[in-house]
Amino acid sequence: MNNPHKVHETMSSLCKNVFEAILKYGHDEDFDPIADGKFLPTDAPAGSQEKIEVLRRRVELGQPLWHNDDRVDYSGLTGAIRPRE
């Protein structure tokens, strides 16, 4: 089985940006995601590491990125507030 970190390192060293990667490896413009029984909503807030991981996993599984029942706001969350400068 391929080591995903090694594959990423190899692709990173061969391509300077996403456009070079598309030119070199192509892209899948006909990608048709599948919303199977494992395609579940997430309560992770937008921009969080958790949400990014959910999106990464969805791509890996061939699922749509966005679920209709994903969290759409930040209500009920608490966190550090940084004063504006």
PLY file of the C-alpha trace (Angstrom):
ply
format ascii 1.0
element vertex 85
property float x
property float y
property float z
element edge 84
property int vertex1
property int vertex2
end_header
0.00 0.00 0.00
1.27 3.50 -0.85
2.22 5.82 1.96
0.01 8.92 1.42
2.60 11.20 3.03
5.29 9.95 0.65
2.98 10.41 -2.35
2.22 13.99 -1.20
5.93 14.72 -0.75
6.65 13.37 -4.22
3.87 15.39 -5.88
4.87 18.51 -3.91
8.43 18.26 -5.11
7.35 17.82 -8.74
4.70 20.56 -8.94
5.01 24.17 -7.86
1.26 24.80 -7.73
-2.15 23.27 -8.44
-2.11 24.44 -12.05
1.12 22.59 -12.73
-0.35 19.49 -11.06
-3.45 19.66 -13.30
-1.31 20.07 -16.41
0.90 17.15 -15.39
-1.64 14.73 -13.90
-4.95 15.94 -15.32
-8.18 16.36 -13.40
-11.47 14.57 -13.12
-14.03 16.98 -14.51
-16.56 14.16 -14.68
-16.31 13.38 -10.96
-19.72 12.24 -9.70
-19.71 12.07 -5.88
-21.73 9.36 -4.17
-23.82 10.12 -1.07
-23.83 6.62 0.42
-24.82 5.50 3.93
-21.49 6.78 5.30
-22.21 10.34 4.10
-23.21 11.96 7.37
-23.56 15.62 8.43
-21.00 17.25 10.70
-21.45 19.72 13.53
-17.90 21.01 13.05
-17.78 24.78 12.54
-16.58 26.17 9.20
-12.83 26.71 9.06
-12.06 24.46 12.03
-9.46 21.69 11.80
-12.28 19.23 12.43
-14.31 20.54 9.45
-11.24 20.51 7.20
-10.60 16.89 8.19
-14.26 15.99 7.46
-13.98 17.60 4.01
-10.68 15.81 3.32
-12.21 12.50 4.29
-15.27 13.12 2.10
-13.03 13.70 -0.90
-11.05 10.58 -0.07
-14.29 8.53 0.04
-15.67 10.04 -3.17
-18.50 11.78 -1.36
-19.94 15.27 -1.94
-18.15 17.98 0.03
-21.28 19.58 1.49
-24.10 17.84 3.35
-27.45 19.66 3.60
-27.40 19.17 7.39
-23.82 20.38 8.06
-23.50 23.17 10.63
-24.22 26.53 9.00
-23.48 28.93 11.87
-21.43 29.42 15.01
-24.29 29.48 17.52
-23.61 27.76 20.82
-19.83 27.88 20.39
-17.45 29.55 22.80
-13.87 30.52 22.23
-11.18 33.10 22.75
-12.03 36.56 21.51
-9.20 38.66 20.16
-9.62 42.42 20.36
-9.40 44.32 17.09
-6.35 46.46 16.63
0 1
1 2
2 3
3 4
4 5
5 6
6 7
7 8
8 9
9 10
10 11
11 12
12 13
13 14
14 15
15 16
16 17
17 18
18 19
19 20
20 21
21 22
22 23
23 24
24 25
25 26
26 27
27 28
28 29
29 30
30 31
31 32
32 33
33 34
34 35
35 36
36 37
37 38
38 39
39 40
40 41
41 42
42 43
43 44
44 45
45 46
46 47
47 48
48 49
49 50
50 51
51 52
52 53
53 54
54 55
55 56
56 57
57 58
58 59
59 60
60 61
61 62
62 63
63 64
64 65
65 66
66 67
67 68
68 69
69 70
70 71
71 72
72 73
73 74
74 75
75 76
76 77
77 78
78 79
79 80
80 81
81 82
82 83
83 84
